[in-house]
Amino acid sequence: MILSRPRRMTEKAVGQALLMICLVTLAACATGQYQPLTGADKDEVEQLRENVYRVEYRVSSFTSQEQLDAYLRRRCAELTLREGYDFFHLAQRADVLALSRRTSMTVTMYKGRKPAGADDVYDAKELLAERLP
């Protein structure tokens, strides 16, 4: 009897350890938080012309497309203001889904007034004032 008791405790401890490992793994795979532009890797922002950049954002493959899009727009708004512009337009999207989800966009930036007739131009300050989903 004495020998069977420690064995049961060991099985219980192993079960608890496996549960903890699963929980930690799931937490690591969960959607991450937004990483500001200041923490971006050099390969995530590339200047193509004076007011045109290629911006990339990477997240866990478990992050929703909606959240990835919000993070990418926020990154573009930060870059727009950092470079001294007011508005930006997104074009030429490229998505890659593998172990992580990666999206890059070509961003054209504008100063002063919002370009006339442009429905899909974002105001960088307004976008940054919004809360993330």
C-alpha positions in Angstrom: 0.0 0.0 0.0 2.8 2.4 0.8 4.3 1.9 -2.6 1.0 2.5 -4.5 0.4 5.9 -2.9 3.5 7.6 -4.1 2.9 6.2 -7.6 -0.6 7.8 -7.7 0.8 11.1 -6.5 3.4 10.9 -9.3 0.7 10.2 -11.9 -1.3 13.1 -10.6 1.7 15.4 -10.6 2.5 14.3 -14.2 -1.1 15.0 -15.2 -0.9 18.5 -13.6 2.4 19.2 -15.3 1.0 18.2 -18.7 -2.0 20.4 -18.1 0.3 23.4 -17.2 2.3 22.7 -20.4 -0.8 22.8 -22.5 -2.0 26.0 -20.9 1.3 27.7 -21.4 1.5 26.5 -25.0 -2.0 27.8 -25.7 -1.2 31.2 -24.1 1.9 31.5 -26.2 -0.2 30.8 -29.4 -2.9 33.3 -28.5 -3.2 36.6 -30.2 -0.3 39.0 -29.3 -0.5 42.6 -28.5 0.3 45.4 -30.9 4.0 46.2 -31.2 4.6 49.9 -31.9 6.7 51.0 -34.8 9.7 51.8 -32.6 10.0 48.1 -31.9 9.8 47.1 -35.5 12.5 45.1 -37.3 14.4 46.9 -40.1 12.9 44.6 -42.7 9.3 45.5 -41.7 9.5 49.0 -43.2 11.1 49.8 -46.6 11.2 53.1 -48.3 10.4 52.8 -52.0 10.1 56.5 -53.0 9.9 59.8 -51.2 6.4 59.3 -49.9 5.9 55.6 -50.6 6.8 52.7 -48.3 6.3 49.0 -48.1 5.1 48.1 -44.6 4.9 44.6 -43.2 3.3 43.3 -40.1 3.6 39.7 -38.7 1.5 38.0 -36.1 0.7 34.5 -34.8 -1.3 32.4 -37.2 -4.0 32.4 -34.5 -4.6 36.1 -34.9 -7.7 37.0 -36.8 -7.5 38.8 -40.2 -9.4 41.7 -38.7 -6.9 42.2 -35.9 -3.9 41.9 -38.3 -5.5 44.5 -40.6 -6.0 46.8 -37.6 -2.4 46.4 -36.5 -1.1 47.0 -40.1 -3.2 50.2 -40.4 -1.9 51.4 -37.0 1.7 50.7 -38.1 1.1 52.7 -41.3 -0.4 55.6 -39.3 2.6 55.7 -37.0 5.0 55.7 -40.0 2.9 58.4 -41.7 3.2 60.8 -38.8 6.9 59.9 -38.1 7.7 60.9 -41.7 5.8 64.2 -41.4 2.7 63.3 -43.4 -1.0 63.5 -42.5 -2.8 60.9 -44.6 -2.0 57.5 -46.1 -3.4 55.2 -48.8 -2.9 51.4 -48.8 -2.4 49.4 -52.0 -0.7 46.2 -53.3 -1.4 43.9 -50.5 0.5 40.6 -50.1 -0.6 38.0 -47.5 1.4 34.9 -46.4 0.0 32.4 -44.0 2.2 29.7 -42.6 3.4 29.2 -39.0 2.8 32.9 -38.6 0.6 35.3 -40.6 2.3 38.1 -42.5 0.8 41.0 -44.5 2.6 43.7 -46.4 1.2 46.8 -48.0 2.4 49.6 -50.2 1.7 52.8 -48.4 1.5 56.2 -50.1 1.5 59.2 -47.8 0.1 62.7 -48.3 0.6 66.1 -46.5 -1.9 68.8 -45.9 -5.5 68.2 -47.0 -7.0 64.8 -47.7 -6.7 64.0 -51.5 -10.0 64.8 -53.2 -12.2 61.8 -54.3 -10.1 59.4 -52.3 -12.5 57.3 -50.2 -9.8 54.8 -49.0 -7.4 57.4 -47.6 -6.8 57.3 -43.8 -6.2 60.2 -41.5 -3.2 59.0 -39.5 -4.1 61.0 -36.3 -7.7 59.9 -36.3 -6.7 56.2 -36.8 -4.2 56.3 -33.9 -6.9 57.9 -31.7 -9.1 54.8 -32.2 -8.8 51.9 -29.8 -7.5 48.6 -31.0 -9.9 45.7 -31.3 
